[in-house]
Each structure stands twice: as structure tokens, then as C-alpha cells.
Amino acid sequence: MPDEHAALQDLLSEDPNQYLVANALFLGALPVYRGAPGLRPLRWVAVSAVPLLLSSEDTTFFGPVPVEPGQDPKAANRAANAQFAAATQPAADRLDEVLAELGAERAGIPFGDAIYTMADEAVVLTVPGFEFERSDLPETVHLAGNLPYRGVREWNPPAWWEKLDGSRPVVVVTQGTLANEDFSELVEPTLAGLADANVTVIAALGRDPEELSLRAPANAYLAEFVPFDMLLPKTDVFITNGGSGATHQALAAGVPVVMAGETEDKPANAMRVAHHGLGINLQTATPAPQAVADAVESLLHDAGVRDNVARLAKVYAKHDALATIEYLLLR
């Protein structure tokens, strides 16, 4: 925070008529907003690319707390959120300590609440119907949908591209951008589990396919990169370790998801998918090949899930995150 604060002050000293759009974990504007000496941007919009981490009477980060008949669900959620806040109290204490050192008032609230409520406005790159319902969402927090996919200028489709002709289901698997160092976690179990299935499997690796420890089966194709805006319209099931970007992109394209992740924001995304009937949460980052195969088979024939995803895709289509951010900056 001190370095971010200093850098922001340098920029504003050169031109004070500037707006700030930053990831919600950027803390450089927080000191002046809490009373420290310095210049403020004209408006500050904090943008979160991960599931909404904001305490609520209606839910926790991982969903509403299950209760027995006669129990108060709001009380259960408050208690669970208090436990989460206690677990992250060292971060809140350190935040307050640094704010005080910079001449600002302490935040005095959980760190997970501060990153959404201290800015002028906060934008979460998600939509209603994916997030858990909240009756107490602050007016300054907005569910704005996805950022638009920019695509690529040059990409030559591989020879197998023409085989994605709808003659049999297409299953895409990816381990995303962070947790893709070990393909044995998800990609390889998927290839093994679906080797004999009547599907075409596309493994979007993000790295050299030569790093796989097994040979791709006859019904699978490997790609270091493939543009999802072109691939997802041809996809019937999307298998992911649950990062926010890929999950939202698949659902916005109307594709049910199989979720298999245990780090970062992945478990929270998986809980949302399961809660809203948008796919299957395997509840592990290292599923067995048969578990992947069973999940794919289920989603290929589950009309209820596919209807849920189709409805949610229409919700994504109604949201324009860039327009929302621009409106919040200038209003």
C-alpha cells in the first residue's frame, strides 16, 4: 500500500483530473480516502475479477450456511462470516496499521469488506444468477458481467478444426493460467477418462503439448492456444479447474461446466456452479478419470442443467461491464 499510494500521488500531482480504475486489491487510493494527506482521483472504481467476498446476512463466500428447520439462517450466516473475519483478522490488523502510519483513519472492518466498500464504486465481474443472492448488497457494489473478449488478430485453425462439425459432442478441458503446471491434475485424467467415449476432446493447455506425460487418445486434440470465442460455440461441456475467467466465459456462451479446483477463487466458483445447477462440482483438483467421464456423461444428458445455463447466458448478454464502469466513473 505505501508504494502504491506514492505512485498514485505522483500521477495525480502531474495531472489531478484523473479517474482511477483498478483491481479491487489495489490499495493505493485507500489512504487518502481514509483521511491521509494527498490528492484524490476524481472517481475511484474498484474492479473485482473473483467471486464476491463481502459479508452478508444471506450468504457466506461459499454460499448460505445449511440450517435445520426452525434455525435462523441469517444468524447462521452472520456467525460463519464472523468466523471468516476472525481467520483473516491479521490482514485487517496490518491494513489498519499501515493506514495509521500514512496518517489515515483505520478501516476497522474485515479486509474482505474493505476492498469493496472503501472505493466510490465497486464492480464485480459476474452476474446475478451466478452469485449467491444478497438482500443487503450495498448500492455502491455492482454485478456488471464479463469484460468483453478481445480475440486475436492472427490465428490459423488447425487441421482438426473442420472436424468440430456437430457430428458428435465436443468437450473442452483446460487448467487455466495459474494452476497449469501439472497436467496430471485435470487434463490427463480427462483424456484418459474420455478416451473411449463418443466425444471429441479439445485440451487447451496454455503450454507445449509435449509436456503431457501420456499420448493423446484418438478422439482428442491438443492445443497450446485456441481462442475460446471461436471454440466455445462448438462446445457441449467445458471442464475447468474453476478460475473465474474461463468459468464465466463458458457460462456466458451457454456451456455447462465441470469444476475441479481447490486453490485461489476456484472452490468458491465451484460452489456457485453447484448451487445454481450450472454444472458439476467434483470437489477436488485431482479427479479420477472415471469421475470426469461420469460428470461429462451426466451433463450431456441433463436437460435441467442445460436449461439453467441457457437462461444464465441471456443474463450475461444483458450486461456490459465496460459501459457500467464508464457510467460509474462519470456519473
N, C-alpha and C positions, 0 to 999 in steps of 0.2 A: 504493500500500500504506500509506503513513503516514496518509493521510486516512481510509482505510477502517478501519485499526487504531484510530484515535482515535474514530471514530464508534461502532465496536463496543464500545470501552471505556466510552463514555458510556452506551450502552444497558445494558451489564452492571452498571455502577455503580448504575443506577436499580433494577435487578432482576437479581441474579446467577443466578437459577434460570431461565435461558432456554436454549433449544436454537437452533442455527444451521443453517438450510438455505439454501445459496447456490450460485449458479453456480460451477463449478469455477475460473473465472478471478477470483473474489473472493478477494483475498489478505489481508483484514483480520484473519483469525484466525491467520495463519501466524506472526507474530512471537511471540505468547505460546506457541504450540505448539513453537517453537524456543527457548524459554527466556527471552524478554523479560519484564520486569515487567508485571504486569497480570492481569486476570481471564479465565478460560476459560469458554466456554459448557459446559453440561452435556454436550452431544454436538455434533459438527460433521459434517454430511453435505454433501459437495460433489457437485453435480449437473452433469453434462456433457450438453449437447444436441447435440454434434457427435461424429463418429466417434472411436473410442478412439485417443488419441495417447499411447501408452505403449510404451516399448521392450520387445521380446520376442525370444527366440531363434527364434521360429516365424514371425515376420512383421515387416513394417515398417508404417508408417502407410498405405502404398499397396499393401500385400499382400506375400506371400512373394516373395523375390528368385528369379527363374528361375536354375537351375543346370544345368550339363552333367552327364551321367552320371558318377558317381564323385566329384563335388564334394560338400562338406559343406554342406547347406542352412542349418544353424544358424550356421555360421561366416559364410556369405554374409549372413544377416540381421543378425548382430552387426556386421559391417563396415558395412553400409548404415545401420544405426541409429547407429553411431558417426559416420558422415559427417553425418547429420541433426543429431545433437547438436552437432557442431562448427559447423555452419551457424547454429545458434541459441545458440551459446555467449555472445554478447553479452547476450542476455536473462538467461541463467543468472548471468553475472557481475554484472549490475545487480541481480538478485534478491538475491544474496549481499551485495552492497554495502549495500543498504537494510536488510536484516536486521541486519547488523552495526551500522549507525547507530542502530537501535532497540534495541540491547542483546541481540540474539538470535544463536544459532548459525547459521552459514552452512548452506544446504541441501546444497551440494556435489554436486548431481545435475542432470541436464538439466532444463530448465524444463518440458518436456512430461511428465516423470515426476513432478515435484514437485506439480503441480496435482492429481494423482490419489492420491498416496501420503502426503501430509502430513496430510490430514484423518483423522478417526476412521474414516470410511467414505466411499467414492465410489460414486455411482450414475451409470451411463451409460444414456441413454435410447435403447436399442437392444436387440436380442435376439440370442441365438445363432442362427446361420444367416444373419445379415446381417453380423455382424462376422467378421473372419478368425479362424480357430481359434488358440488360445493354450493351451499346456500349463502356462505359467508365470504365469498371471494371479493377482495377489495375492488372498488371501482377503477383503481389505477392498474390492475392486473388484467391483461387481455390475452385470450387464446386466439392466435392470429393465423394458424395454418402453417404450411410449409413455405420455406423460401423456394423460389422457382428454380428448376433445374436448368442450368445454362447450356448443357450439352457440350459437344466437342466439335471443333472446326473440321478436323480430318479424322475419319475412321473408316477403314475398309473392312466391310463384313468378311468374316472367314468363310471358307468353302462350305462349312456345315450350316451356315445361316439359312440357306434355302430349304433346309430340312425341317425348319420350325414352321411347318405349313398347316398346323392344326390337325394333322393326321393322328397324333397321339399327344397326351398331356406333356407339358413342359414343366420341369421342376428346376428351380434355380437355388443354388446354395452359395453362401458367402460367409466369411468370418470377419467382414468389415475392415476397418482401418487400424484398430488398436490391437485387438486380440487375435491377430492372424499370423503369429509366429510359429504356431504348432498346428499343422493341418490335421493331425490325428485327433484333435478335439471334436471337430464337426464335419469338415469337408470329407475326410477319409471314411468315417462311419456312414456318411450319406452315400458316397459312391459304392461302398460295399453293400449297404442295406438295400439299395435300389438297383443293383447290378442285374437282377433277373426280372425287374418289374417292367411293365409295358408303358414306360415313360421315357422321355428324353431328359437327361440331366445336364445342366449347364453349371459348371463350377467357376464362379468369378473370384479369382484368387487374390488379385492385387499384388501378386509376386510371381516369380518364374515358376511355371508348372513343373519344371524339372525337380523342384524341391519336394514334390509329393513322394511319399515312401512306397506307394503302390501304383500299379499301372491302371490307367482309367479303363473301366469296363466298356464294352462295345456300345452301350447306349448312352455314354457320357462324353461331353466335350469340355475341354479345359481352356480357360482364357485368363491371361494376366489382367486384361481390362476389357470390359464390354459396357457400352453406355446403357444404363438402366432405363432411360427414357425410351429407348428402342426395344429393349429386351422385355420389360415388364408387360407391355400389351400382349406379348406372346406367351406369358407365363400363367400357369394354373396354380402352383403352390410355390411359395418363397420360404426358404429355410435360412435362418439367420441366428447369430448369437445375440441379437437383440439390441444393437445400437440404435439410437433414435433416428438417425438419418435414413438408414435403409428400411427400418420398420415403417416409418411414416410414408416413405416413397412407395413402398409396396402397397400399403393400405389405400393410399390415395389413387393408386392405379387399379384398385378393386381386386387385389390378390390376397387370399388368406395366407397366414404366416405360421410357420413352426418356429418356436422360440427356444433357444438353448444357450443361455448365458448366465454367468454368476458374478461378473465384475462391473464396475462403473454403474451406469444407469440401466444396465441390461435387465436385472431382476425386476425393477420397477416397471419397465416397459412390458415385460412378460406378464406381470400381474394384471396390467391393464388389458392386454390382449385376452387373457383368460376370462376376466371379469365381464367383458363386453361380448364374449363369444365371437372373436375375430380370428381365432386360430387355436393352436395348442401350445401350452407351456410344458416343455419336457422337464423343467425344474432341475436342470443340470447343464453344465458346459461341456460334458463329455458323454453324450448319449450313446447307447449301444446301437449298432446298425439296425437291429430289428425294431427298436423303439422309433427310429426315424422312419423306417418303412411303414410301420403301423400308423404313424401320425399322417404321413402323406396319403396313404390309402383312405384314412378317415376323412381328410379334408377334401379329397377328390369327389367324395360322395355325400358330403354333409351339406344339404341344401340350406339348412338354417344358418350355418356359419357364412356360407357364400352370400346369402341374402343380407346378413348383417354387414358384411364388408362392402357390398354394393351400395347399401344405404349410406355408410360412412364415407365412401368415395364421393358421393354427392355433397356431403358436408365439406370435405376438403375443397371441392371445386368452387364452393361459395366464398372461400376465404382467400384473401390476397395479403400476405404478410408484409410485403414491401409497401403497399398502399397504406396499410394500417400504421406502420412505423412512420411513414411520411406525415400522415394525418396527425399522429400524436405529437410529432415534433413541432408542427406548425400551428396547431390549434390555439 
